């Protein structure tokens, strides 16, 4: 049984001549335990797709089944409860509250479930230990590196023990070290049985995925199974299709430049020489 099933899902924004088609009859099935990367250019519908799967938005047309339940028909409050208990979100901008400590930020989702303060702080501390951040519990977000902030955000996403993790560009604001830290952490979470769906523009991050979905103009144009540890074939082709200079090309360019320099120097010397000759002639004429 599919965990997520989208059938002919479309999403429209605006009215009349200002209508924008964000998703165009998308069909997608995600099984439990998959690690899915969603790729595509800006404006292709990636974030809209995630928002619908994460119950942050509803499709204009089509159906969405989550664990075989028609969730596109839920009321706002029903969707909010299901989202709270089933789905964890990780955002590119982290969205940690600056005036709360890391521990308080991670414990925040439990507040909405009515968990007592002592219990929620204990659960938050245990989750921070899981992501290697227990020694930063009482730090504020501004005291952390980008990678550490995102790890805290992941802990917050996991504190409700969701079965699905949805991450929109989770490494978009991080350097290579921070990106690797976050992706390795998501890999460990995936090994625990969680289903992970993340958006990325970086083909290198497809090494962590078991499947890559490619979007363009609101539609899914390709769906590729991948091997963990390898860059997805289509992602590599799309990203590296522009010819790039090799070391030999650079050396050839330097050689041409070196060959051109003497000629330039000769021309410059000739101009200087001619200028001197002209001045000499003018001086002789004046003397005579």
C-alpha positions as CSV (number, residue, x, y, z in Angstrom):
1,X,0.0,0.0,0.0
2,X,1.4,3.4,-1.0
3,X,2.1,5.9,1.7
4,X,1.5,8.9,-0.6
5,X,-0.7,8.8,-3.7
6,X,-1.3,11.8,-5.9
7,X,-3.7,11.4,-8.8
8,X,-4.1,14.1,-11.4
9,X,-3.3,16.8,-8.9
10,X,-3.4,20.4,-10.2
11,X,-2.9,23.6,-8.3
12,X,-4.0,27.0,-9.5
13,X,-3.2,30.4,-8.0
14,X,-4.9,33.7,-8.8
15,X,-8.0,34.5,-10.8
16,X,-8.8,35.3,-14.4
17,X,-6.0,36.5,-16.5
18,X,-3.7,36.4,-13.5
19,X,-4.1,32.7,-12.9
20,X,-0.9,30.7,-12.5
21,X,-0.8,26.9,-13.0
22,X,1.7,25.7,-10.4
23,X,1.0,22.0,-10.8
24,X,-0.5,20.4,-13.9
25,X,-2.1,17.0,-13.3
26,X,0.7,15.5,-11.3
27,X,0.6,11.7,-10.6
28,X,3.0,10.4,-8.0
29,X,3.2,7.4,-5.7
30,X,5.7,7.2,-2.8
31,X,6.1,4.1,-0.8
32,X,7.0,3.9,2.9
33,X,10.7,4.1,3.6
34,X,11.7,5.8,0.4
35,X,14.3,8.7,0.3
36,X,13.1,10.9,-2.6
37,X,14.9,13.9,-4.0
38,X,12.8,16.4,-6.0
39,X,14.7,18.4,-8.6
40,X,13.9,21.0,-11.2
41,X,14.5,24.7,-12.1
42,X,13.0,27.5,-10.1
43,X,9.3,27.9,-10.7
44,X,8.8,24.2,-11.7
45,X,6.4,23.5,-8.9
46,X,8.7,21.7,-6.4
47,X,7.7,23.7,-3.3
48,X,4.0,23.6,-4.3
49,X,4.2,19.8,-4.5
50,X,5.9,19.6,-1.1
51,X,3.2,22.0,0.4
52,X,0.4,19.7,-0.8
53,X,2.1,16.5,0.4
54,X,2.8,18.2,3.7
55,X,-0.9,19.3,4.1
56,X,0.1,22.9,4.1
57,X,-2.0,23.5,1.0
58,X,-4.8,21.7,-0.9
59,X,-5.0,20.8,-4.6
60,X,-7.3,22.7,-6.8
61,X,-8.1,19.5,-8.7
62,X,-7.3,15.8,-8.3
63,X,-7.0,13.6,-5.2
64,X,-4.4,13.1,-2.5
65,X,-4.3,9.9,-0.4
66,X,-2.1,9.6,2.7
67,X,-1.9,6.0,4.0
68,X,-5.0,5.3,1.8
69,X,-7.0,8.2,3.4
70,X,-8.4,11.0,1.3
71,X,-6.7,13.9,3.1
72,X,-7.6,16.5,0.4
73,X,-11.1,16.4,1.9
74,X,-10.1,17.2,5.5
75,X,-11.1,20.4,7.3
76,X,-8.4,22.9,8.2
77,X,-8.3,21.6,11.9
78,X,-8.3,18.0,10.8
79,X,-5.4,18.6,8.4
80,X,-3.5,20.5,11.1
81,X,-3.8,17.6,13.6
82,X,-2.7,15.0,11.0
83,X,0.2,17.2,9.9
84,X,1.3,17.7,13.5
85,X,1.3,14.0,14.2
86,X,2.5,12.6,10.9
87,X,4.8,15.0,9.2
88,X,8.0,16.8,10.2
89,X,9.2,19.9,8.2
90,X,12.7,21.1,7.6
91,X,13.0,24.5,5.9
92,X,15.9,26.2,4.1
93,X,15.6,29.3,6.4
94,X,15.5,27.1,9.6
95,X,12.6,29.1,11.1
96,X,14.0,28.8,14.7
97,X,12.7,31.5,17.1
98,X,15.7,33.8,17.9
99,X,14.5,34.5,21.5
100,X,14.2,30.9,22.5
101,X,17.1,28.5,23.3
102,X,17.7,25.5,21.1
103,X,16.0,23.3,23.7
104,X,13.0,25.5,23.8
105,X,12.8,25.6,20.0
106,X,12.9,21.9,19.7
107,X,10.3,21.4,22.4
108,X,7.9,23.9,20.8
109,X,5.9,21.4,18.7
110,X,5.1,19.4,21.8
111,X,3.5,22.5,23.4
112,X,0.7,22.3,20.7
113,X,0.0,18.7,21.7
114,X,-0.5,19.7,25.4
115,X,2.6,17.8,26.7
116,X,3.7,19.1,30.1
117,X,6.8,21.3,30.3
118,X,8.9,18.7,32.1
119,X,8.1,16.0,29.7
120,X,8.5,18.1,26.5
121,X,11.9,19.4,27.6
122,X,13.0,15.9,28.4
123,X,11.9,14.6,24.9
124,X,13.5,17.6,23.3
125,X,16.8,16.9,25.1
126,X,16.7,13.3,24.0
127,X,16.2,14.4,20.4
128,X,19.0,16.9,20.5
129,X,21.3,14.1,21.8
130,X,20.2,12.0,18.8
131,X,21.4,14.7,16.4
132,X,24.6,15.4,18.3
133,X,23.5,18.8,19.7
134,X,22.9,18.1,23.4
135,X,25.9,20.2,24.4
136,X,24.2,23.2,22.6
137,X,20.8,22.9,24.4
138,X,21.0,26.3,26.1
139,X,22.6,28.2,23.2
140,X,20.5,30.7,21.2
141,X,20.3,30.3,17.4
142,X,22.7,33.3,16.8
143,X,25.4,31.4,18.7
144,X,25.4,28.4,16.3
145,X,26.8,27.7,12.9
146,X,24.5,27.2,9.9
147,X,24.9,23.5,10.1
148,X,24.2,23.4,13.8
149,X,21.1,25.5,13.4
150,X,19.8,23.1,10.7
151,X,20.6,20.1,13.0
152,X,18.5,21.8,15.7
153,X,15.7,22.3,13.1
154,X,15.9,18.6,12.2
155,X,15.6,17.8,15.9
156,X,12.5,20.0,16.1
157,X,11.0,18.2,13.0
158,X,11.6,14.8,14.7
159,X,10.4,15.5,18.2
160,X,6.8,14.5,17.4
161,X,8.1,11.2,16.0
162,X,6.7,11.8,12.5
163,X,6.7,9.0,9.8
164,X,7.3,11.5,7.0
165,X,10.1,14.2,6.8
166,X,9.6,16.9,4.2
167,X,12.6,19.1,3.6
168,X,12.6,22.1,1.3
169,X,16.2,22.9,0.3
170,X,17.6,21.8,3.7
171,X,21.2,22.6,2.7
172,X,20.5,25.7,0.5
173,X,22.1,28.1,3.0
174,X,24.9,25.8,4.1
175,X,28.5,25.3,3.0
176,X,29.8,21.9,1.9
177,X,30.7,20.8,5.4
178,X,27.3,21.8,6.8
179,X,25.5,20.2,3.8
180,X,27.3,16.9,4.4
181,X,26.5,17.0,8.1
182,X,22.8,17.6,7.4
183,X,22.5,14.9,4.7
184,X,24.4,12.3,6.8
185,X,21.9,13.0,9.6
186,X,18.9,12.6,7.3
187,X,20.5,9.3,6.1
188,X,20.6,8.1,9.7
189,X,16.9,9.1,10.1
190,X,16.0,7.3,6.9
191,X,17.7,4.1,8.2
192,X,15.3,4.3,11.2
193,X,12.4,3.8,8.8
194,X,11.3,7.3,8.1
195,X,10.2,8.4,4.6
196,X,12.1,11.4,3.5
197,X,11.2,13.8,0.6
198,X,13.6,16.7,0.0
199,X,14.0,19.4,-2.7
200,X,17.4,20.2,-4.0
201,X,19.2,22.0,-6.9
202,X,22.5,20.2,-6.1
203,X,23.0,17.0,-8.1
204,X,25.6,15.8,-5.7
205,X,22.9,15.4,-3.0
206,X,21.2,12.8,-5.1
207,X,23.9,10.4,-3.8
208,X,21.8,10.1,-0.6
209,X,18.5,9.4,-2.4
210,X,16.9,6.1,-3.5
211,X,14.8,7.9,-6.1
212,X,14.9,11.3,-8.0
213,X,11.8,13.0,-9.4
214,X,12.4,15.7,-12.0
215,X,9.9,18.6,-12.5
216,X,9.4,21.2,-15.2
217,X,6.6,23.7,-15.6
218,X,4.4,22.0,-13.0
219,X,4.7,18.5,-14.2
220,X,6.9,15.5,-13.4
221,X,8.9,14.8,-16.5
222,X,11.0,11.9,-15.2
223,X,11.1,9.6,-12.2
224,X,14.4,7.7,-11.7
225,X,15.5,5.0,-9.3
226,X,19.0,5.6,-8.0
227,X,21.7,3.8,-6.1
228,X,22.8,5.3,-2.8
229,X,26.3,6.7,-3.1
230,X,26.0,7.5,-6.8
231,X,24.9,10.8,-8.4
232,X,21.7,10.2,-10.3
233,X,22.4,9.8,-14.0
234,X,19.8,12.3,-15.3
235,X,20.8,14.9,-12.6
236,X,24.5,14.6,-13.7
237,X,23.6,15.0,-17.4
238,X,21.4,18.0,-16.8
239,X,23.8,19.7,-14.6
240,X,27.0,19.0,-16.5
241,X,25.7,19.2,-20.0
242,X,27.5,22.6,-20.5
243,X,31.0,22.0,-21.7
244,X,33.6,23.0,-19.2
245,X,37.3,23.9,-19.6
246,X,39.8,21.2,-18.8
247,X,43.3,21.8,-17.5
248,X,44.6,21.2,-21.1
249,X,42.3,23.9,-22.3
250,X,43.6,26.3,-19.8
251,X,47.2,25.5,-20.6
252,X,46.5,25.9,-24.3
253,X,45.1,29.3,-23.6
254,X,48.2,30.3,-21.6
255,X,50.4,29.1,-24.4
256,X,48.5,31.3,-27.0
257,X,48.7,34.2,-24.6
258,X,52.5,33.8,-24.2
259,X,52.9,33.6,-28.0
260,X,50.9,36.8,-28.4
261,X,52.8,38.8,-25.8
262,X,56.1,39.1,-27.8
263,X,54.2,40.4,-30.9
264,X,52.5,42.9,-28.7
265,X,55.8,44.0,-27.2
266,X,57.3,44.4,-30.7
267,X,54.4,46.5,-31.8
268,X,54.7,48.7,-28.7
269,X,58.4,49.1,-29.2
270,X,57.9,50.0,-32.9
271,X,55.4,52.7,-31.8
272,X,57.8,54.1,-29.3
273,X,60.6,54.1,-31.8
274,X,58.5,55.9,-34.5
275,X,57.5,58.4,-31.9
276,X,61.1,59.1,-31.0
277,X,62.1,59.5,-34.7
278,X,59.3,62.0,-35.2
279,X,60.5,64.1,-32.2
280,X,64.1,63.9,-33.5
281,X,63.1,65.2,-36.9
282,X,61.1,68.1,-35.4
283,X,64.1,69.0,-33.2
284,X,66.5,69.1,-36.2
285,X,64.1,71.2,-38.2
286,X,64.0,73.8,-35.4
287,X,67.8,73.9,-35.1
288,X,68.2,74.4,-38.8
